[in-house]
């Protein structure tokens, strides 16, 4: 057994009208990142996608803050259907750090989460990508794999 792979991150450019592509990427599973400038509608699109996914019998979680990742993990384990987590990544303005992104990636990679939608303002995108790559490198090293074996995240810009 070669061990688990990193969750796929889907890449779909986000300009404000890609709601169907967001839902499609989530249905495929993995990490869906909505990346764009402030005010482009990323949060509204994530919430519309969450509503659509709930209509499709996904259990959608929208944690307000990351002060208690243990509670988020507990909530993810309480439902029987596919779980989707919708959150925002904001460096310095919310408690979302390396530990939190590793937890998020682990939930998507190993369960209980089918997929996650992460809204990222463009000024924070490089920090998010660095954290993803760092977590991905650590995962690959632990299982003796190469980066080519891992799934890439979907970035919607």
N, C-alpha and C positions, 0 to 999 in steps of 0.2 A: 504494500500500500504506500503510495507516494505522499499521503497526507492531504489535508484540505488545501484548496487554492484560495487566493484572495477573492473577495466578491468583485464581480464585474462592475465597472463604472461606465455607464452608457454616455455617449457623446452626441448631444443634439443641440445645435446652436439655439439659444433662447433669445427671441426678439419680442415676445409677448403674445404669440398666437400658436404655441406648440403644445397646447393642453393634451391633445390626443397622443402626441409623441411621448409625453411624460407618462401617461397611463400605460401606453404600450411598453415603454422601457421598464416600468415597475412590474408589469405582468411577466416580463422576461426574468425578473429577479435581479438582485444586485444593488448597487449603489447608483442613484440618479442624482446628479449634482446640477442645480440650476444656478448658473453663474452669469452675472450681468451687473450693469450699473445700477446705482441706487434709483429707485422709482420706476423701474422697467416692468414691474408687475410679477416678480418672481414669487413673492409670498402669496399673492392672490391666486396665481396659477397653481402653486402647490396645494392651496386649500381647495380649489376647484377639483384638482386631481384626487385629493383625499376624499371629497364627497363622491366622485365618480367611482372610486375604488370601494368605498363603503357600500355603494349601490350594487357592486359586483361581489359582495359578501367578503371583502377583505376586512380584517379588524385593523382599524387605523388608530394610531397613537400620535398625539400632538403634545409632547411634553413642553411645558412652559420654560423650564430651566433645567440645567444639568447638575443642580446641587446634590441630587440623589440618584446617581446612575443605578444604584441598587433597586430603587423603587421602579425605575423605568424597566429594568430587566425583569422584576417581579411581574409588572403589568403585562409584559410581552409573553410571559409564560401562562397567563390565566385564560387564554382563549384557545379554541380548537382550530379555527380557520387560519388562513394565511395572514401573517402579521406585517404591517407596513408602519414604519416610523417616519414622521415628518418633522424636521427640525431645521434650525438655522445655525450657521457657523459665523461667529463674529469675534475676531481676535480683539481682546482687550475690553470688549463691551459685554461679554457674557462668559460665564464659567465653562468654557469648552476648551479643553487642553489636550495634550498628547494622550493622556490616560483615557479621556473620553472618546477620542476618535478611535483608539484601539478597541475600546469596548464596543462602539458602534460597528466597526468592521467585523469584530468577532461575532456579534449578534447576527449580522447578515451572512457571514461566512459559514458559521457553524450552527445557526439557528439560535433562538426561536424566530428570528425575523426573516421574512421572505425577501424584503427589499426595504430600502430607506431612501427618502427624498431629502436632500440637504440643500438649502438655499444659501448661496454664498455671494456676497457683494464682490465685485471685481477687484477691489483693493485688498481683499482677504484671500483671493483665489490662490495666489502663489503659496501662501502659508498653508492653506488646506492641502494643496497638492504635495507640498513637502512632507506634511504629516502623513498623508496617504502613502507616499513613496517610502517613508521611513518605516511605517508599519508593515508595508508590503515586503520591504527588504528583510525585516526581522522575521517575518513569517517564512519567507523563502529560505533564509539561512537555517532556521530551526528544523525545517523538513528536508533540507539538502537539495532544494529545487533551484530552478532558474527563473528569472523574471518573466521569460517568455511563457512559462507554464501558468502564470497567474492571469486572472481575468481583469480587464481594464474597467475603470469606472466610466459611466456615461456622463459626460459634461455637456449640459445644455447651456449654451451661451447666447 
